[in-house]
Amino acid sequence: MSTAYHNLSDYNIQTVPDAVHMKFGIVVSEWNENITGALLKGAVNTLKKNGAKDENIIVKTVPGSFELIYGASEMIKNCEVDAIIILGSVIKGETPHFDYICMGVTQGIAALNAEAKIPVIYGLLTTLDMAQAEARSGGNLGNKGDECAITAIKMIDFSCSLNN
């Protein structure tokens, strides 16, 4: 469903498992920091609202969105977390750079999800302009960070349900 028809911050709290015993890694891009900072704030606040403890949320930064792949890969190898959320923002410019970065990050995160034993949640905003990015990072369309946090909680719960 298109974000234009769905607020990214809307969810039924009754359908979200308790995150009190879950551990989360968040890798956030420094590029477009006004957007990624808002996404990070949304994700952390939503995790805490659903029971996650401060000490169970590890946040690491990388310079740009392409580096989110490496950051998530290293976090999988070196941190004991149950899921990783990647947060970035790529805004279309005048060159094809936008297409390459978006495609590369998408393929890289998809590959990590296919190979890793934990879910890697895709929180890369790919917008045509700054106004669209602002609308999706706490503006009138909600916050993609909130959506990613809920997705991480539900995917950890999904994974745990398969192991029981």
C-alpha positions as CSV (number, residue, x, y, z in Angstrom):
1,M,0.0,0.0,0.0
2,S,1.3,3.4,-0.9
3,T,2.3,5.7,2.0
4,A,-0.1,8.3,0.5
5,Y,-2.9,6.0,1.8
6,H,-1.3,4.8,5.0
7,N,0.3,6.8,7.8
8,L,3.6,5.2,8.7
9,S,3.1,5.7,12.4
10,D,-0.3,4.1,12.6
11,Y,-0.4,0.6,14.1
12,N,-2.6,-1.4,16.4
13,I,-0.6,-1.7,19.7
14,Q,-2.7,-4.8,20.5
15,T,-1.0,-6.7,17.6
16,V,2.6,-5.8,18.7
17,P,4.4,-8.3,20.9
18,D,6.2,-7.1,24.1
19,A,9.8,-6.1,23.2
20,V,11.1,-6.3,26.8
21,H,13.5,-9.2,26.2
22,M,14.4,-8.2,22.6
23,K,17.7,-6.7,21.5
24,F,17.9,-4.3,18.6
25,G,20.7,-2.9,16.4
26,I,20.1,0.3,14.5
27,V,22.5,1.4,11.7
28,V,21.7,5.0,10.7
29,S,23.2,7.1,7.9
30,E,24.6,10.5,8.7
31,W,23.7,11.8,5.2
32,N,20.6,13.9,5.3
33,E,20.9,13.9,9.0
34,N,17.8,16.1,9.6
35,I,15.8,13.2,8.1
36,T,17.7,10.3,9.4
37,G,17.8,11.8,12.9
38,A,14.1,12.0,12.9
39,L,13.8,8.4,11.7
40,L,16.1,7.3,14.5
41,K,14.1,9.2,17.1
42,G,10.9,7.6,15.8
43,A,12.4,4.1,15.9
44,V,13.9,4.4,19.3
45,N,10.8,5.9,20.9
46,T,8.6,3.2,19.3
47,L,10.8,0.4,20.5
48,K,10.8,1.8,24.1
49,K,7.0,2.4,23.9
50,N,6.7,-1.3,23.2
51,G,8.9,-2.4,26.1
52,A,12.5,-2.3,24.8
53,K,15.1,-1.3,27.3
54,D,17.7,1.4,26.6
55,E,20.5,-1.1,27.1
56,N,19.0,-3.4,24.5
57,I,19.1,-0.8,21.7
58,I,22.5,-0.4,20.0
59,V,22.8,2.6,17.6
60,K,25.7,3.0,15.2
61,T,26.2,5.6,12.5
62,V,27.7,5.3,9.0
63,P,28.5,8.1,6.6
64,G,26.0,7.4,3.9
65,S,23.2,5.2,2.8
66,F,25.4,2.8,0.8
67,E,27.4,2.1,3.9
68,L,24.3,0.8,5.7
69,I,24.9,-2.6,4.1
70,Y,28.4,-2.9,5.6
71,G,27.2,-1.5,8.9
72,A,24.4,-4.0,9.1
73,S,26.7,-6.9,8.1
74,E,29.2,-6.0,10.7
75,M,26.5,-5.6,13.4
76,I,25.3,-9.1,12.5
77,K,28.8,-10.5,13.0
78,N,29.8,-8.5,16.1
79,C,26.7,-7.6,18.2
80,E,24.3,-9.9,19.9
81,V,21.0,-8.5,18.6
82,D,17.7,-10.1,17.5
83,A,17.1,-7.7,14.6
84,I,18.8,-4.8,12.8
85,I,17.0,-1.7,11.5
86,I,18.7,0.3,8.8
87,L,17.8,3.9,8.5
88,G,18.7,6.2,5.6
89,S,17.5,8.8,3.2
90,V,18.3,9.2,-0.5
91,I,16.7,12.2,-2.2
92,K,16.7,12.2,-6.0
93,G,19.1,14.7,-7.6
94,E,20.0,15.6,-11.2
95,T,22.2,12.5,-11.8
96,P,21.6,8.7,-11.8
97,H,23.5,8.4,-8.5
98,F,20.1,8.2,-6.8
99,D,19.2,5.1,-8.8
100,Y,22.5,3.3,-8.1
101,I,22.5,4.0,-4.4
102,C,18.8,2.9,-4.0
103,M,19.3,-0.2,-6.0
104,G,22.6,-1.1,-4.3
105,V,21.2,-0.7,-0.8
106,T,18.0,-2.6,-1.6
107,Q,20.0,-5.5,-3.1
108,G,22.5,-5.5,-0.3
109,I,19.9,-5.6,2.4
110,A,17.9,-8.2,0.6
111,A,21.0,-10.4,0.4
112,L,21.6,-9.9,4.1
113,N,18.1,-11.0,4.8
114,A,18.5,-14.1,2.7
115,E,21.8,-15.1,4.4
116,A,21.5,-13.8,8.0
117,K,19.9,-15.6,10.9
118,I,18.3,-12.4,12.0
119,P,16.0,-10.0,10.2
120,V,17.4,-6.8,8.7
121,I,14.6,-4.2,8.5
122,Y,14.7,-1.9,5.5
123,G,14.3,1.8,6.5
124,L,15.7,3.6,3.5
125,L,13.6,6.6,2.4
126,T,13.8,7.0,-1.4
127,T,12.1,10.2,-2.2
128,L,12.0,12.7,-5.1
129,D,12.5,15.7,-2.9
130,M,13.1,17.0,0.6
131,A,9.4,17.7,1.2
132,Q,8.6,14.0,0.6
133,A,11.4,12.9,3.0
134,E,10.1,15.3,5.7
135,A,6.6,14.0,5.3
136,R,7.8,10.4,5.9
137,S,10.1,11.2,8.9
138,G,7.6,12.6,11.3
139,G,5.5,14.8,9.0
140,N,2.0,14.4,7.8
141,L,2.6,10.8,6.6
142,G,4.1,9.6,9.9
143,N,7.5,8.3,10.5
144,K,9.2,5.4,8.7
145,G,11.3,4.9,11.9
146,D,8.1,4.0,13.8
147,E,7.1,1.5,11.1
148,C,10.6,-0.1,11.1
149,A,10.6,-0.5,14.8
150,I,7.2,-2.3,14.8
151,T,8.4,-4.5,11.9
152,A,11.5,-5.4,13.8
153,I,9.5,-6.4,16.9
154,K,7.1,-8.5,14.8
155,M,9.9,-10.2,12.9
156,I,11.7,-11.2,16.0
157,D,8.5,-12.6,17.4
158,F,7.9,-14.4,14.0
159,S,11.4,-15.9,14.2
160,C,10.9,-17.0,17.8
161,S,7.6,-18.6,17.0
162,L,9.3,-20.8,14.4
163,N,11.9,-22.0,17.0
164,N,9.3,-23.1,19.5
